[in-house]
Amino acid sequence: MLLDGKVAVVTGASRGIGRAIAEDLANHGAAVVINYNASADAAEEVVQGIKEKGGRATAVQADVSQFDQTQDLIKAALDTYGQVDILVNNAGTTRDKLLMMMKEEDWDVVQDTNLKSVFNCCKAVARPMMRRKAGGRIINISSVVALIGQAGQANYAASKAGIIGFTKSLAKELGSRQITVNAITPGFFPTALTAVLAEEQVQSMMEFIPLGRWGELPEVAYLVSFLASDKAAYITGQVISVDGGIAM
């Protein structure tokens, strides 16, 4: 299989895009650490679903916006499986408001959850990957909003745009160790973050999607599994949109 013998850590993997990514990585043979913050039951459901298909998975609670908890997450992965070959930074949140209405807390929470978590996880995993001398794959989930902006999402757009700059810089730092670092910018997908949108907002967004539909969660997961594989060993520092053509 594509990822036999690999171990992946996926943050925010109890639902939505993270869950789809974790399940697809497992389907391709990877052992997967399902990170979650508060959704213990949902995370365990993902683990059991993977095990029922003959895969390997473990749920580990950690708030990846917190440096010490992130260190514990990666240590748990190493203690359980002996290695980490793939890191998928997917954890994210929104606190949408126009700037004039946005509180400092709304800004800080989104930056910590979406952007600082990427720093925390990459910092924790880089040294174990380098010590193993077997390369590695880091895949950061950004957003199409980082490329095109969105009214009421200045905090979210800034955090996701920060991921892109971080990705390109880290790709240059780790390239000599054959560790690739790439970013994916999903468009509009049915997740908990988009479920709160009013119907008129959904229809308005649809007008800007050349393919005329929202994405399906596996369409992001397929790309992650490819980038995590040896077939993508010569791809690094890239930002790849899965958005139905919105950002072109």
C-alpha positions as a Markdown table, in Angstrom:
| # | Residue | x | y | z |
|---|---|---|---|---|
| 1 | Met | 0.0 | 0.0 | 0.0 |
| 2 | Leu | 1.0 | 3.6 | -0.5 |
| 3 | Leu | 1.9 | 4.3 | 3.1 |
| 4 | Asp | 2.8 | 0.9 | 4.6 |
| 5 | Gly | 5.1 | 1.3 | 7.6 |
| 6 | Lys | 4.4 | 5.0 | 8.0 |
| 7 | Val | 3.1 | 6.7 | 11.1 |
| 8 | Ala | 1.0 | 9.9 | 10.8 |
| 9 | Val | -0.1 | 12.5 | 13.3 |
| 10 | Val | -3.2 | 14.4 | 12.3 |
| 11 | Thr | -4.3 | 17.3 | 14.4 |
| 12 | Gly | -8.0 | 18.2 | 14.7 |
| 13 | Ala | -8.8 | 14.7 | 13.4 |
| 14 | Ser | -12.1 | 13.9 | 15.2 |
| 15 | Arg | -14.3 | 15.4 | 12.5 |
| 16 | Gly | -14.6 | 17.2 | 9.2 |
| 17 | Ile | -11.5 | 17.4 | 6.9 |
| 18 | Gly | -9.2 | 16.1 | 9.7 |
| 19 | Arg | -11.3 | 12.9 | 10.0 |
| 20 | Ala | -11.4 | 12.4 | 6.3 |
| 21 | Ile | -7.6 | 12.8 | 6.1 |
| 22 | Ala | -7.0 | 10.4 | 9.0 |
| 23 | Glu | -9.2 | 7.8 | 7.5 |
| 24 | Asp | -7.6 | 8.0 | 4.1 |
| 25 | Leu | -4.1 | 7.8 | 5.5 |
| 26 | Ala | -5.2 | 4.7 | 7.4 |
| 27 | Asn | -6.8 | 3.2 | 4.2 |
| 28 | His | -3.4 | 3.6 | 2.5 |
| 29 | Gly | -1.6 | 1.7 | 5.3 |
| 30 | Ala | -0.4 | 4.3 | 7.8 |
| 31 | Ala | -0.8 | 4.0 | 11.5 |
| 32 | Val | -2.6 | 7.2 | 12.6 |
| 33 | Val | -2.6 | 9.3 | 15.8 |
| 34 | Ile | -6.0 | 11.0 | 16.0 |
| 35 | Asn | -5.4 | 14.2 | 17.8 |
| 36 | Tyr | -8.4 | 16.0 | 19.4 |
| 37 | Asn | -9.0 | 18.7 | 21.9 |
| 38 | Ala | -12.5 | 18.3 | 23.4 |
| 39 | Ser | -14.3 | 15.7 | 21.2 |
| 40 | Ala | -13.2 | 12.5 | 22.9 |
| 41 | Asp | -16.2 | 10.4 | 21.8 |
| 42 | Ala | -15.8 | 11.5 | 18.1 |
| 43 | Ala | -12.1 | 10.8 | 18.1 |
| 44 | Glu | -12.7 | 7.3 | 19.5 |
| 45 | Glu | -15.3 | 6.7 | 16.8 |
| 46 | Val | -12.7 | 7.5 | 14.2 |
| 47 | Val | -10.2 | 5.1 | 15.9 |
| 48 | Gln | -12.7 | 2.3 | 16.0 |
| 49 | Gly | -13.7 | 2.8 | 12.4 |
| 50 | Ile | -10.1 | 2.5 | 11.3 |
| 51 | Lys | -9.5 | -0.6 | 13.4 |
| 52 | Glu | -12.6 | -2.2 | 12.0 |
| 53 | Lys | -11.1 | -2.0 | 8.6 |
| 54 | Gly | -7.9 | -3.6 | 9.8 |
| 55 | Gly | -5.9 | -0.4 | 10.4 |
| 56 | Arg | -4.0 | 1.0 | 13.3 |
| 57 | Ala | -5.0 | 4.2 | 15.1 |
| 58 | Thr | -4.8 | 5.8 | 18.5 |
| 59 | Ala | -6.6 | 8.9 | 19.9 |
| 60 | Val | -4.5 | 11.4 | 21.9 |
| 61 | Gln | -6.0 | 14.5 | 23.5 |
| 62 | Ala | -3.9 | 17.7 | 23.3 |
| 63 | Asp | -4.7 | 21.4 | 22.8 |
| 64 | Val | -2.1 | 22.0 | 20.1 |
| 65 | Ser | -2.3 | 25.8 | 20.6 |
| 66 | Gln | -0.3 | 25.0 | 23.8 |
| 67 | Phe | 3.4 | 24.2 | 23.4 |
| 68 | Asp | 3.7 | 21.8 | 26.3 |
| 69 | Gln | 0.7 | 19.8 | 25.3 |
| 70 | Thr | 2.0 | 19.5 | 21.7 |
| 71 | Gln | 5.3 | 18.1 | 23.0 |
| 72 | Asp | 3.3 | 15.5 | 24.9 |
| 73 | Leu | 1.3 | 14.7 | 21.8 |
| 74 | Ile | 4.4 | 13.9 | 19.7 |
| 75 | Lys | 5.9 | 12.0 | 22.6 |
| 76 | Ala | 2.8 | 9.9 | 22.8 |
| 77 | Ala | 3.0 | 9.1 | 19.1 |
| 78 | Leu | 6.7 | 8.1 | 19.5 |
| 79 | Asp | 6.1 | 6.0 | 22.6 |
| 80 | Thr | 3.2 | 4.2 | 20.8 |
| 81 | Tyr | 4.7 | 3.7 | 17.3 |
| 82 | Gly | 8.4 | 4.5 | 17.6 |
| 83 | Gln | 8.4 | 7.1 | 14.9 |
| 84 | Val | 6.5 | 9.9 | 13.2 |
| 85 | Asp | 6.8 | 10.1 | 9.4 |
| 86 | Ile | 3.9 | 12.3 | 8.6 |
| 87 | Leu | 2.5 | 15.4 | 10.3 |
| 88 | Val | -0.8 | 16.9 | 9.1 |
| 89 | Asn | -1.5 | 20.3 | 10.7 |
| 90 | Asn | -5.3 | 20.5 | 10.4 |
| 91 | Ala | -6.6 | 21.9 | 13.7 |
| 92 | Gly | -8.4 | 25.2 | 13.2 |
| 93 | Thr | -11.2 | 27.4 | 14.4 |
| 94 | Thr | -13.1 | 30.6 | 13.5 |
| 95 | Arg | -14.4 | 33.6 | 15.3 |
| 96 | Asp | -15.9 | 35.6 | 12.4 |
| 97 | Lys | -16.6 | 39.3 | 12.9 |
| 98 | Leu | -16.0 | 42.5 | 11.0 |
| 99 | Leu | -12.9 | 44.2 | 12.3 |
| 100 | Met | -14.8 | 47.0 | 14.0 |
| 101 | Met | -16.7 | 44.4 | 16.1 |
| 102 | Met | -13.8 | 42.0 | 16.6 |
| 103 | Lys | -12.4 | 41.6 | 20.2 |
| 104 | Glu | -8.8 | 41.1 | 20.9 |
| 105 | Glu | -9.7 | 37.6 | 22.2 |
| 106 | Asp | -11.3 | 36.8 | 18.8 |
| 107 | Trp | -8.0 | 37.6 | 17.1 |
| 108 | Asp | -5.8 | 35.8 | 19.7 |
| 109 | Val | -7.7 | 32.5 | 19.8 |
| 110 | Val | -7.8 | 32.2 | 16.1 |
| 111 | Gln | -4.0 | 32.9 | 15.7 |
| 112 | Asp | -3.2 | 30.5 | 18.5 |
| 113 | Thr | -5.4 | 27.6 | 17.2 |
| 114 | Asn | -4.7 | 28.0 | 13.5 |
| 115 | Leu | -1.1 | 29.3 | 13.3 |
| 116 | Lys | 0.7 | 28.8 | 16.6 |
| 117 | Ser | -0.4 | 25.2 | 16.6 |
| 118 | Val | 1.5 | 24.7 | 13.3 |
| 119 | Phe | 4.7 | 26.1 | 14.9 |
| 120 | Asn | 4.2 | 24.0 | 18.0 |
| 121 | Cys | 3.7 | 20.7 | 16.1 |
| 122 | Cys | 6.4 | 21.3 | 13.5 |
| 123 | Lys | 8.8 | 22.3 | 16.3 |
| 124 | Ala | 8.0 | 19.1 | 18.2 |
| 125 | Val | 8.3 | 16.7 | 15.2 |
| 126 | Ala | 11.2 | 18.1 | 13.3 |
| 127 | Arg | 14.0 | 16.8 | 15.5 |
| 128 | Pro | 12.6 | 13.2 | 15.7 |
| 129 | Met | 12.2 | 13.2 | 11.9 |
| 130 | Met | 15.8 | 14.4 | 11.4 |
| 131 | Arg | 17.2 | 11.9 | 13.9 |
| 132 | Arg | 15.5 | 9.0 | 12.1 |
| 133 | Lys | 17.3 | 10.0 | 8.8 |
| 134 | Ala | 14.4 | 8.6 | 6.8 |
| 135 | Gly | 12.9 | 11.9 | 5.5 |
| 136 | Gly | 9.4 | 13.0 | 6.4 |
| 137 | Arg | 6.3 | 14.7 | 5.3 |
| 138 | Ile | 4.7 | 17.8 | 6.8 |
| 139 | Ile | 1.4 | 18.9 | 5.3 |
| 140 | Asn | -0.3 | 22.1 | 6.5 |
| 141 | Ile | -3.9 | 22.8 | 5.9 |
| 142 | Ser | -4.4 | 26.5 | 5.1 |
| 143 | Ser | -7.5 | 27.9 | 3.3 |
| 144 | Val | -8.5 | 29.5 | 0.1 |
| 145 | Val | -9.4 | 32.5 | 2.3 |
| 146 | Ala | -5.7 | 33.1 | 2.7 |
| 147 | Leu | -5.4 | 33.7 | -1.0 |
| 148 | Ile | -8.6 | 35.7 | -1.7 |
| 149 | Gly | -9.6 | 37.2 | 1.6 |
| 150 | Gln | -13.1 | 37.3 | 3.1 |
| 151 | Ala | -15.0 | 40.0 | 4.8 |
| 152 | Gly | -15.6 | 39.2 | 8.5 |
| 153 | Gln | -12.6 | 36.8 | 8.5 |
| 154 | Ala | -9.6 | 39.0 | 8.9 |
| 155 | Asn | -8.3 | 37.0 | 11.8 |
| 156 | Tyr | -8.9 | 33.7 | 10.0 |
| 157 | Ala | -7.4 | 34.9 | 6.8 |
| 158 | Ala | -4.3 | 36.2 | 8.5 |
| 159 | Ser | -3.7 | 32.9 | 10.4 |
| 160 | Lys | -4.1 | 30.8 | 7.3 |
| 161 | Ala | -1.9 | 33.2 | 5.2 |
| 162 | Gly | 0.7 | 32.9 | 7.9 |
| 163 | Ile | 0.7 | 29.1 | 7.4 |
| 164 | Ile | 1.7 | 29.6 | 3.8 |
| 165 | Gly | 4.7 | 31.8 | 4.7 |
| 166 | Phe | 5.7 | 29.4 | 7.4 |
| 167 | Thr | 5.4 | 26.4 | 5.0 |
| 168 | Lys | 7.7 | 27.9 | 2.4 |
| 169 | Ser | 10.3 | 28.9 | 5.0 |
| 170 | Leu | 10.3 | 25.5 | 6.8 |
| 171 | Ala | 10.5 | 23.7 | 3.4 |
| 172 | Lys | 13.9 | 25.5 | 2.9 |
| 173 | Glu | 15.1 | 24.7 | 6.4 |
| 174 | Leu | 14.3 | 21.0 | 6.2 |
| 175 | Gly | 14.9 | 20.2 | 2.5 |
| 176 | Ser | 18.4 | 19.0 | 3.0 |
| 177 | Arg | 17.1 | 16.3 | 5.4 |
| 178 | Gln | 14.6 | 15.1 | 2.7 |
| 179 | Ile | 11.7 | 16.4 | 4.8 |
| 180 | Thr | 9.1 | 18.0 | 2.5 |
| 181 | Val | 6.7 | 20.7 | 3.7 |
| 182 | Asn | 3.7 | 21.6 | 1.7 |
| 183 | Ala | 0.4 | 23.5 | 2.2 |
| 184 | Ile | -3.1 | 22.8 | 0.9 |
| 185 | Thr | -5.7 | 25.6 | 0.6 |
| 186 | Pro | -9.2 | 24.0 | 0.6 |
| 187 | Gly | -12.1 | 25.9 | -0.7 |
| 188 | Phe | -15.7 | 25.4 | 0.7 |
| 189 | Phe | -16.4 | 22.0 | 2.2 |
| 190 | Pro | -19.2 | 20.7 | 4.4 |
| 191 | Thr | -17.7 | 21.0 | 7.9 |
| 192 | Ala | -18.7 | 22.2 | 11.3 |
| 193 | Leu | -17.1 | 25.6 | 10.5 |
| 194 | Thr | -19.3 | 26.1 | 7.4 |
| 195 | Ala | -22.4 | 24.5 | 8.8 |
| 196 | Val | -23.2 | 27.8 | 10.6 |
| 197 | Leu | -23.5 | 29.7 | 7.3 |
| 198 | Ala | -26.9 | 31.0 | 6.2 |
| 199 | Glu | -28.4 | 29.6 | 3.0 |
| 200 | Glu | -28.0 | 33.0 | 1.3 |
| 201 | Gln | -24.3 | 32.9 | 2.1 |
| 202 | Val | -23.9 | 29.5 | 0.7 |
| 203 | Gln | -25.6 | 30.5 | -2.6 |
| 204 | Ser | -23.5 | 33.6 | -2.8 |
| 205 | Met | -20.3 | 31.6 | -2.4 |
| 206 | Met | -21.5 | 29.1 | -5.1 |
| 207 | Glu | -21.4 | 31.9 | -7.7 |
| 208 | Phe | -17.7 | 32.2 | -7.3 |
| 209 | Ile | -16.9 | 28.4 | -7.7 |
| 210 | Pro | -16.3 | 27.7 | -11.4 |
| 211 | Leu | -17.1 | 24.0 | -10.9 |
| 212 | Gly | -20.4 | 25.0 | -9.4 |
| 213 | Arg | -20.4 | 22.9 | -6.3 |
| 214 | Trp | -18.8 | 22.5 | -2.8 |
| 215 | Gly | -16.0 | 20.1 | -2.4 |
| 216 | Glu | -16.3 | 16.6 | -0.9 |
| 217 | Leu | -14.1 | 15.8 | 2.1 |
| 218 | Pro | -12.2 | 12.9 | 0.4 |
| 219 | Glu | -11.1 | 15.3 | -2.3 |
| 220 | Val | -8.7 | 17.0 | 0.2 |
| 221 | Ala | -7.8 | 13.7 | 1.9 |
| 222 | Tyr | -6.7 | 12.1 | -1.4 |
| 223 | Leu | -4.2 | 14.9 | -2.0 |
| 224 | Val | -2.8 | 14.7 | 1.6 |
| 225 | Ser | -2.2 | 10.9 | 1.1 |
| 226 | Phe | -0.4 | 11.6 | -2.1 |
| 227 | Leu | 1.8 | 14.3 | -0.6 |
| 228 | Ala | 2.5 | 12.0 | 2.3 |
| 229 | Ser | 3.8 | 9.3 | 0.1 |
| 230 | Asp | 7.1 | 8.6 | -1.5 |
| 231 | Lys | 5.6 | 9.5 | -4.9 |
| 232 | Ala | 5.6 | 13.1 | -3.8 |
| 233 | Ala | 9.3 | 13.1 | -2.6 |
| 234 | Tyr | 10.3 | 15.9 | -5.0 |
| 235 | Ile | 7.4 | 18.3 | -4.1 |
| 236 | Thr | 8.1 | 20.8 | -1.4 |
| 237 | Gly | 7.3 | 24.4 | -0.5 |
| 238 | Gln | 4.2 | 24.3 | -2.6 |
| 239 | Val | 0.7 | 25.7 | -2.0 |
| 240 | Ile | -1.9 | 23.6 | -3.7 |
| 241 | Ser | -5.5 | 24.7 | -3.9 |
| 242 | Val | -8.4 | 22.2 | -3.7 |
| 243 | Asp | -11.2 | 24.8 | -4.3 |
| 244 | Gly | -13.1 | 24.2 | -7.5 |
| 245 | Gly | -11.3 | 27.0 | -9.1 |
| 246 | Ile | -12.1 | 29.9 | -6.8 |
| 247 | Ala | -8.6 | 31.2 | -6.4 |
| 248 | Met | -7.4 | 31.0 | -10.0 |
